[in-house]
Every structure is written in C-alpha cells, then in structure tokens.
Amino acid sequence: MRMSDIVAQHIEKLLEQDNGYAELQRNELASALGCVPSQINYVITSRFTPEHGYIVESKRGGGGYIRITRITLDKNSAIMHIVNSIGDKLDNASAEVMVRNMEQRDMISPTSARLMRAALSDRAYNDIPPATRDSLRATVMKHMLLVLI
C-alpha cells in the first residue's frame, strides 16, 4: 500500500472517530506514520477537497493545526454541490473520484456508478477531438447528476 493511501486511511479513521471532524498537527501525524510532512500536505490537498466533500482549515505557526470537516448535506444538496464544483472541464481521473465518492456515501447505487463510469471514461470519448473531451465530459456529468435530483 502506498504511503498516500496509508495517510488518507488514517485521516478517514480520525474523521470516523469524531463524527466527520478531525483536528491534527501535520508534523505529529507525519512522525506517527513515518513519512515527511509534505506527504500529509499532498494527501490533504488532493483527497480532502470540497469536491470530495470536505472543508479544510489550517492555522500556521507553533500551535498550528489542520482541521478537516466532512460536509454533511442531504443527497440533493450534495449532488448540487458536486454539479457546481465541476466547472467547464472535467478530466477522467476527477470524474472517477467524484463517482467513487458518491458511491461510497450511498448517493448512487453500484449499478449507477458503473453506468456513470462507462459514460465518463476516456474510452467513451475516443472519437471526440482531445481539445473538447473534457468539456463534453463535464456537460455529460452535470446532466447525469441533475437527473438524480
């Protein structure tokens, strides 16, 4: 298992223990997990984003901390949050993360997740010029999500 996966699992465990809220110190967590503090930063900035359903606050300095809060919204509000976060372009990797998060949070069924993955995959856009693939993918994703509301 990669270090970034270990860090993410540890943070998820902390969030589960305190009902979607975790406050941590980067250096302490890095020391406990045997990694460098920049690895903690990388995981937080790549996996604990608003698009993934989190709010991250930080305070720098000697007594600094990183506070992560899982956003708890009803299904329709959460879907609208995702729609609004997509923007004009959506790459395959980001689409996959969004679908996986929705499936993990029981916002969509496993069958719906498989259908969405198929419709959003790079393979589905082979005949589309590369310059417009991510724009089309964003539009398709938004339309699929709006149908769920």
Secondary structure by P-SEA (a helix, b strand, c coil): ccaaaaaaaaaaaaaaacccbbbbbaaaaaaaacccaaaaaaaaaccccccccccccccccccbbbbbbcccccaaaaaaaaaaaccccccaaaaaaaaaaaaaaccccaaaaaaaaaaaccccccccccccaaaaaaaaaaaaaaaac
